[in-house]
């Protein structure tokens, strides 16, 4: 039997971030004094109290599958944190746990995109967005922003790229890679 990948999988570009990170790690291993600007890894170890809690959970047998959207205890803890730190009121049913932003976005795109549906992606953007949209059978539509506007698009810019096929707009704030934060006025 030959190796087979679906056409969809073959159409997705390799991650330049991972390529850059592999090159960095190779250079570092070769003794080259280099700084990595690839993968966004923390520059600190996982705190001991988190490591200890993970070990304790394994020892206590908390090793089974969890609900796809997360455990009730974790959702309740997140609701409490959001209320305590931000004054936001949520119920556990409003919370979905994921492996990070990419996982959440891919799930959202898969849920809302039919073949040919469009998702607006402001430029500059994190490199994974178009590939996730394509994986969900969507079409990335790029919206150029200007440095003069702090890399924020205007409502007129947005209207110019919206069509009947538009299903979503990627709003990354604070933005990776620019650090731009959308203004409250624009978001409203």
GROMACS elastic network, one bead per residue, 0.5 to 0.9 nm:
[ bonds ]
;  ai    aj funct       b0    kb
    1     4     6  0.86912   500
    5     8     6  0.80146   500
    5     9     6  0.61554   500
    5    10     6  0.64847   500
    6     9     6  0.52960   500
    6    10     6  0.63977   500
    6    11     6  0.87941   500
    7    10     6  0.50091   500
    7    11     6  0.61977   500
    8    11     6  0.52507   500
    8    12     6  0.69687   500
    8   134     6  0.82644   500
    8   135     6  0.65398   500
    8   137     6  0.83943   500
    9    12     6  0.56730   500
    9    13     6  0.88864   500
    9   135     6  0.74353   500
   10    13     6  0.78507   500
   11   131     6  0.87613   500
   11   134     6  0.82662   500
   11   135     6  0.82837   500
   12    15     6  0.89994   500
   12   131     6  0.58360   500
   12   132     6  0.83933   500
   12   134     6  0.73861   500
   12   135     6  0.70679   500
   13    16     6  0.85157   500
   13   131     6  0.68850   500
   14    17     6  0.88080   500
   14    18     6  0.81957   500
   14    19     6  0.81215   500
   15    18     6  0.53785   500
   15    19     6  0.64521   500
   15    20     6  0.87749   500
   15   127     6  0.79070   500
   15   128     6  0.74383   500
   16    20     6  0.60606   500
   16    21     6  0.84469   500
   16    38     6  0.83450   500
   16   127     6  0.79569   500
   17    20     6  0.51877   500
   17    21     6  0.61013   500
   17    22     6  0.86173   500
   17    37     6  0.85806   500
   17    38     6  0.51039   500
   17    39     6  0.59145   500
   17   127     6  0.80041   500
   18    22     6  0.60306   500
   18    23     6  0.85262   500
   18    38     6  0.68531   500
   18    39     6  0.66360   500
   19    22     6  0.51887   500
   19    23     6  0.62720   500
   19    24     6  0.86526   500
   19    38     6  0.81301   500
   20    23     6  0.51219   500
   20    24     6  0.61485   500
   20    25     6  0.86746   500
   20    36     6  0.80855   500
   20    37     6  0.77307   500
   20    38     6  0.53955   500
   20    39     6  0.79509   500
   21    24     6  0.50020   500
   21    25     6  0.61558   500
   21    26     6  0.85505   500
   21    36     6  0.68514   500
   21    37     6  0.75204   500
   21    39     6  0.58734   500
   22    25     6  0.51469   500
   22    26     6  0.61368   500
   22    27     6  0.86295   500
   22    38     6  0.85886   500
   23    26     6  0.50824   500
   23    27     6  0.61792   500
   23    28     6  0.85793   500
   24    27     6  0.51403   500
   24    28     6  0.60939   500
   24    29     6  0.85370   500
   24    34     6  0.72279   500
   24    35     6  0.75558   500
   24    36     6  0.57136   500
   24    37     6  0.82945   500
   24    38     6  0.78120   500
   25    28     6  0.50325   500
   25    29     6  0.60292   500
   25    30     6  0.85311   500
   25    36     6  0.80577   500
   26    29     6  0.50820   500
   26    30     6  0.62164   500
   26    31     6  0.88560   500
   26    32     6  0.88902   500
   27    30     6  0.50039   500
   27    31     6  0.65662   500
   27    32     6  0.53992   500
   27    33     6  0.79277   500
   27    34     6  0.72017   500
   28    31     6  0.51714   500
   28    32     6  0.51787   500
   28    33     6  0.65756   500
   28    34     6  0.64537   500
   28    35     6  0.85898   500
   29    32     6  0.73654   500
   31    34     6  0.87655   500
   36    39     6  0.78495   500
   37    40     6  0.76045   500
   38    41     6  0.86236   500
   41    44     6  0.87324   500
   42    45     6  0.76441   500
   42    46     6  0.89405   500
   44    47     6  0.83421   500
   45    48     6  0.84555   500
   46    49     6  0.85003   500
   46    50     6  0.67611   500
   46    51     6  0.67613   500
   47    50     6  0.55471   500
   47    51     6  0.65403   500
   47    52     6  0.88341   500
   48    52     6  0.59846   500
   48    53     6  0.84742   500
   49    52     6  0.50874   500
   49    53     6  0.61088   500
   49    54     6  0.86416   500
   50    53     6  0.50831   500
   50    54     6  0.62092   500
   50    55     6  0.86599   500
   51    54     6  0.51724   500
   51    55     6  0.62640   500
   51    56     6  0.86064   500
   52    55     6  0.51125   500
   52    56     6  0.60295   500
   52    57     6  0.85311   500
   53    57     6  0.60791   500
   53    58     6  0.86695   500
   54    57     6  0.51001   500
   54    58     6  0.63418   500
   54    59     6  0.86685   500
   55    58     6  0.51644   500
   55    59     6  0.61756   500
   55    60     6  0.85553   500
   56    59     6  0.50232   500
   56    60     6  0.60195   500
   56    61     6  0.86544   500
   56    62     6  0.87098   500
   57    61     6  0.63166   500
   57    62     6  0.51517   500
   57    63     6  0.75566   500
   58    61     6  0.51680   500
   58    62     6  0.54582   500
   58    63     6  0.60249   500
   59    62     6  0.75309   500
   59    63     6  0.88761   500
   60    63     6  0.83998   500
   61    64     6  0.78026   500
   62    65     6  0.89109   500
   63    66     6  0.87207   500
   65    68     6  0.84814   500
   66    69     6  0.81091   500
   66    70     6  0.62534   500
   66    71     6  0.61184   500
   67    70     6  0.51963   500
   67    71     6  0.60242   500
   67    72     6  0.86716   500
   68    71     6  0.83160   500
   68    96     6  0.82710   500
   68    97     6  0.77791   500
   68    98     6  0.85231   500
   69    75     6  0.88681   500
   69    95     6  0.75348   500
   69    97     6  0.51698   500
   69    98     6  0.72871   500
   70    73     6  0.84666   500
   70    74     6  0.67534   500
   70    75     6  0.67724   500
   70    95     6  0.82291   500
   70    96     6  0.63507   500
   70    97     6  0.50447   500
   70    98     6  0.78032   500
   71    74     6  0.53449   500
   71    75     6  0.62985   500
   71    76     6  0.86456   500
   71    97     6  0.83697   500
   72    75     6  0.50735   500
   72    76     6  0.60395   500
   72    77     6  0.85439   500
   72    92     6  0.68605   500
   72    93     6  0.89505   500
   73    76     6  0.51538   500
   73    77     6  0.61827   500
   73    78     6  0.86940   500
   73    92     6  0.89126   500
   74    77     6  0.50242   500
   74    78     6  0.61971   500
   74    79     6  0.86398   500
   74    92     6  0.87018   500
   74    97     6  0.84516   500
   75    78     6  0.50874   500
   75    79     6  0.62093   500
   75    80     6  0.86567   500
   75    91     6  0.81435   500
   75    92     6  0.50599   500
   75    93     6  0.80612   500
   75    94     6  0.86475   500
   75    95     6  0.60436   500
   75    96     6  0.76624   500
   75    97     6  0.77594   500
   76    79     6  0.50602   500
   76    80     6  0.62109   500
   76    81     6  0.86399   500
   76    91     6  0.76167   500
   76    92     6  0.57051   500
   76    95     6  0.88022   500
   77    80     6  0.50892   500
   77    81     6  0.61707   500
   77    82     6  0.86438   500
   77    92     6  0.89476   500
   78    81     6  0.50189   500
   78    82     6  0.60850   500
   78    83     6  0.85405   500
   78    90     6  0.88385   500
   78    92     6  0.81742   500
   78    95     6  0.79148   500
   79    82     6  0.51836   500
   79    83     6  0.62102   500
   79    84     6  0.85738   500
   79    88     6  0.80821   500
   79    89     6  0.70417   500
   79    90     6  0.56023   500
   79    91     6  0.64437   500
   79    92     6  0.66425   500
   79    94     6  0.89573   500
   79    95     6  0.79065   500
   80    83     6  0.51732   500
   80    84     6  0.59917   500
   80    85     6  0.84466   500
   80    88     6  0.89958   500
   80    89     6  0.84749   500
   80    90     6  0.85244   500
   81    84     6  0.50386   500
   81    85     6  0.57533   500
   81    86     6  0.77372   500
   81    87     6  0.89332   500
   81    88     6  0.88613   500
   82    85     6  0.54418   500
   82    86     6  0.52612   500
   82    87     6  0.64014   500
   82    88     6  0.54046   500
   82    89     6  0.70978   500
   82    90     6  0.77207   500
   83    86     6  0.55493   500
   83    89     6  0.56355   500
   83    90     6  0.77591   500
   84    87     6  0.59237   500
   84    88     6  0.78973   500
   85    88     6  0.81094   500
   86    89     6  0.88985   500
   90    93     6  0.81227   500
   90    94     6  0.62058   500
   90    95     6  0.77151   500
   91    94     6  0.53931   500
   91    95     6  0.71677   500
   92    95     6  0.53087   500
   92    96     6  0.83060   500
   93    96     6  0.78099   500
   96   104     6  0.86279   500
   97   100     6  0.83623   500
   97   104     6  0.83525   500
   98   101     6  0.76302   500
   98   102     6  0.88794   500
   98   103     6  0.61317   500
   98   104     6  0.59584   500
   99   102     6  0.77681   500
   99   103     6  0.57120   500
   99   104     6  0.74631   500
  100   103     6  0.54319   500
  100   104     6  0.63212   500
  100   105     6  0.87123   500
  101   104     6  0.50738   500
  101   105     6  0.60032   500
  101   106     6  0.84825   500
  102   105     6  0.51314   500
  102   106     6  0.60191   500
  102   107     6  0.84759   500
  102   128     6  0.77478   500
  102   129     6  0.80815   500
  102   132     6  0.80625   500
  103   106     6  0.52811   500
  103   107     6  0.61739   500
  103   108     6  0.86314   500
  104   107     6  0.51639   500
  104   108     6  0.61745   500
  104   109     6  0.86671   500
  105   109     6  0.60569   500
  105   110     6  0.84426   500
  105   129     6  0.82843   500
  105   132     6  0.76965   500
  105   133     6  0.87546   500
  105   170     6  0.89803   500
  106   109     6  0.50939   500
  106   110     6  0.60130   500
  106   111     6  0.85161   500
  106   129     6  0.86161   500
  106   132     6  0.56279   500
  106   133     6  0.72421   500
  106   135     6  0.81119   500
  106   136     6  0.72552   500
  107   110     6  0.51199   500
  107   111     6  0.61882   500
  107   112     6  0.88238   500
  107   136     6  0.86247   500
  108   111     6  0.50639   500
  108   112     6  0.62842   500
  108   113     6  0.84129   500
  109   112     6  0.53065   500
  109   113     6  0.55855   500
  109   119     6  0.84762   500
  109   132     6  0.74861   500
  109   133     6  0.61995   500
  109   135     6  0.86330   500
  109   136     6  0.57789   500
  109   137     6  0.86348   500
  109   138     6  0.76736   500
  109   167     6  0.89707   500
  109   168     6  0.83614   500
  110   113     6  0.57822   500
  110   114     6  0.81308   500
  110   132     6  0.87809   500
  110   133     6  0.80855   500
  110   135     6  0.79890   500
  110   137     6  0.78922   500
  110   138     6  0.86173   500
  111   114     6  0.85216   500
  111   136     6  0.82538   500
  112   117     6  0.85538   500
  112   136     6  0.85927   500
  112   167     6  0.70080   500
  112   168     6  0.83284   500
  113   116     6  0.77267   500
  113   117     6  0.55162   500
  113   118     6  0.76418   500
  113   119     6  0.84150   500
  113   133     6  0.81572   500
  113   136     6  0.62430   500
  113   137     6  0.65281   500
  113   138     6  0.55831   500
  113   139     6  0.88830   500
  113   167     6  0.69742   500
  113   168     6  0.88346   500
  114   117     6  0.55600   500
  114   118     6  0.89809   500
  114   136     6  0.76168   500
  114   137     6  0.62205   500
  114   138     6  0.65309   500
  115   118     6  0.88835   500
  115   136     6  0.78076   500
  115   138     6  0.56265   500
  115   139     6  0.80333   500
  116   137     6  0.64994   500
  116   138     6  0.52424   500
  116   139     6  0.57980   500
  116   165     6  0.73884   500
  117   137     6  0.75229   500
  117   139     6  0.59662   500
  117   140     6  0.86926   500
  117   164     6  0.87951   500
  117   165     6  0.50048   500
  117   166     6  0.61457   500
  117   167     6  0.63339   500
  117   168     6  0.89981   500
  118   133     6  0.84119   500
  118   138     6  0.55827   500
  118   140     6  0.58560   500
  118   141     6  0.63541   500
  118   162     6  0.85695   500
  118   163     6  0.81075   500
  118   164     6  0.88054   500
  118   165     6  0.54548   500
  118   167     6  0.57663   500
  118   168     6  0.71156   500
  118   169     6  0.88391   500
  119   130     6  0.87341   500
  119   133     6  0.70981   500
  119   138     6  0.68150   500
  119   139     6  0.61905   500
  119   140     6  0.51142   500
  119   141     6  0.58994   500
  119   142     6  0.85195   500
  119   165     6  0.84712   500
  119   166     6  0.58317   500
  119   167     6  0.57661   500
  119   169     6  0.55904   500
  119   170     6  0.72408   500
  120   139     6  0.85400   500
  120   140     6  0.59918   500
  120   142     6  0.58831   500
  120   143     6  0.66203   500
  120   158     6  0.84903   500
  120   161     6  0.76659   500
  120   162     6  0.77406   500
  120   166     6  0.72497   500
  120   167     6  0.82198   500
  120   168     6  0.62571   500
  120   170     6  0.61750   500
  121   124     6  0.84291   500
  121   125     6  0.69706   500
  121   129     6  0.75518   500
  121   130     6  0.76866   500
  121   140     6  0.64286   500
  121   141     6  0.58892   500
  121   143     6  0.58924   500
  121   144     6  0.86541   500
  121   168     6  0.88574   500
  121   169     6  0.62417   500
  121   170     6  0.53789   500
  121   171     6  0.79514   500
  122   125     6  0.62423   500
  122   141     6  0.83258   500
  122   142     6  0.57330   500
  122   144     6  0.59273   500
  122   145     6  0.66171   500
  122   151     6  0.85962   500
  122   152     6  0.83133   500
  122   153     6  0.74392   500
  122   169     6  0.81377   500
  122   170     6  0.70831   500
  122   171     6  0.78565   500
  122   172     6  0.88308   500
  123   126     6  0.87595   500
  123   142     6  0.63941   500
  123   143     6  0.57658   500
  123   145     6  0.58295   500
  123   146     6  0.87289   500
  123   151     6  0.79066   500
  124   127     6  0.88183   500
  124   143     6  0.87655   500
  124   144     6  0.75094   500
  124   145     6  0.73980   500
  124   151     6  0.77686   500
  124   175     6  0.86777   500
  124   176     6  0.82577   500
  124   177     6  0.70161   500
  124   178     6  0.74199   500
  125   128     6  0.83332   500
  125   129     6  0.73400   500
  125   130     6  0.89677   500
  125   172     6  0.82098   500
  125   175     6  0.76939   500
  125   176     6  0.66638   500
  125   177     6  0.65871   500
  125   178     6  0.84618   500
  126   129     6  0.61535   500
  126   130     6  0.87253   500
  126   172     6  0.87247   500
  126   175     6  0.82731   500
  126   176     6  0.58545   500
  126   177     6  0.63873   500
  127   130     6  0.70232   500
  127   131     6  0.79108   500
  128   131     6  0.54788   500
  128   132     6  0.62414   500
  128   133     6  0.87687   500
  129   132     6  0.52497   500
  129   133     6  0.62590   500
  129   134     6  0.87050   500
  129   140     6  0.81272   500
  129   170     6  0.82687   500
  130   133     6  0.51003   500
  130   134     6  0.61638   500
  130   135     6  0.85793   500
  130   138     6  0.88657   500
  130   139     6  0.78022   500
  130   140     6  0.54738   500
  130   141     6  0.85703   500
  131   134     6  0.50666   500
  131   135     6  0.60769   500
  131   136     6  0.86692   500
  131   140     6  0.84326   500
  132   135     6  0.50072   500
  132   136     6  0.63784   500
  132   137     6  0.88463   500
  132   138     6  0.85426   500
  133   136     6  0.51689   500
  133   137     6  0.65573   500
  133   138     6  0.50363   500
  133   139     6  0.62998   500
  133   140     6  0.61913   500
  134   138     6  0.50119   500
  134   139     6  0.59217   500
  134   140     6  0.71139   500
  135   138     6  0.72397   500
  136   139     6  0.87454   500
  141   161     6  0.74203   500
  141   162     6  0.88227   500
  141   166     6  0.88305   500
  142   161     6  0.81292   500
  143   153     6  0.76690   500
  143   157     6  0.73161   500
  143   158     6  0.72561   500
  143   160     6  0.89349   500
  143   161     6  0.70152   500
  144   151     6  0.84990   500
  144   153     6  0.74423   500
  144   157     6  0.80971   500
  145   148     6  0.86734   500
  145   149     6  0.73699   500
  145   150     6  0.81953   500
  145   152     6  0.59309   500
  145   153     6  0.52447   500
  145   154     6  0.83777   500
  145   157     6  0.82927   500
  146   149     6  0.53914   500
  146   150     6  0.66592   500
  146   151     6  0.50088   500
  146   152     6  0.70661   500
  146   153     6  0.74646   500
  147   152     6  0.80592   500
  148   151     6  0.71397   500
  148   152     6  0.88908   500
  149   152     6  0.55546   500
  149   153     6  0.72653   500
  149   154     6  0.84542   500
  150   153     6  0.86360   500
  150   178     6  0.88627   500
  150   180     6  0.65483   500
  150   181     6  0.85975   500
  150   182     6  0.89174   500
  151   178     6  0.76633   500
  151   180     6  0.65809   500
  151   181     6  0.89104   500
  151   182     6  0.88069   500
  152   180     6  0.75040   500
  152   181     6  0.81259   500
  152   182     6  0.64369   500
  152   183     6  0.83105   500
  152   186     6  0.85534   500
  153   156     6  0.81231   500
  153   157     6  0.59561   500
  153   158     6  0.68318   500
  153   182     6  0.89936   500
  153   186     6  0.86264   500
  154   157     6  0.50317   500
  154   158     6  0.63122   500
  154   159     6  0.86802   500
  154   186     6  0.76016   500
  155   159     6  0.61141   500
  155   160     6  0.85930   500
  155   186     6  0.76769   500
  156   159     6  0.51082   500
  156   160     6  0.62232   500
  157   160     6  0.52497   500
  157   161     6  0.69536   500
  158   161     6  0.55949   500
  158   162     6  0.63241   500
  159   162     6  0.52362   500
  159   163     6  0.82932   500
  160   163     6  0.84099   500
  161   166     6  0.86254   500
  162   165     6  0.77796   500
  162   166     6  0.57769   500
  163   166     6  0.53038   500
  163   167     6  0.89811   500
  164   167     6  0.83355   500
  166   169     6  0.80405   500
  171   174     6  0.89007   500
  171   175     6  0.81355   500
  171   182     6  0.83199   500
  172   176     6  0.70592   500
  172   180     6  0.87674   500
  172   181     6  0.81860   500
  172   182     6  0.83980   500
  173   176     6  0.77474   500
  173   179     6  0.76676   500
  173   180     6  0.66937   500
  173   181     6  0.50098   500
  173   182     6  0.60958   500
  174   177     6  0.87916   500
  174   178     6  0.80387   500
  174   179     6  0.52912   500
  174   180     6  0.54154   500
  174   182     6  0.73052   500
  175   178     6  0.54802   500
  175   180     6  0.50930   500
  175   181     6  0.63428   500
  175   182     6  0.84184   500
  176   179     6  0.58077   500
  176   180     6  0.79332   500
  177   180     6  0.82888   500
  178   181     6  0.88802   500
  182   185     6  0.83114   500
  182   186     6  0.66523   500
  182   187     6  0.67669   500
  183   186     6  0.53442   500
  183   187     6  0.63835   500
  183   188     6  0.86640   500
  184   187     6  0.51367   500
  184   188     6  0.60472   500
  185   188     6  0.51923   500
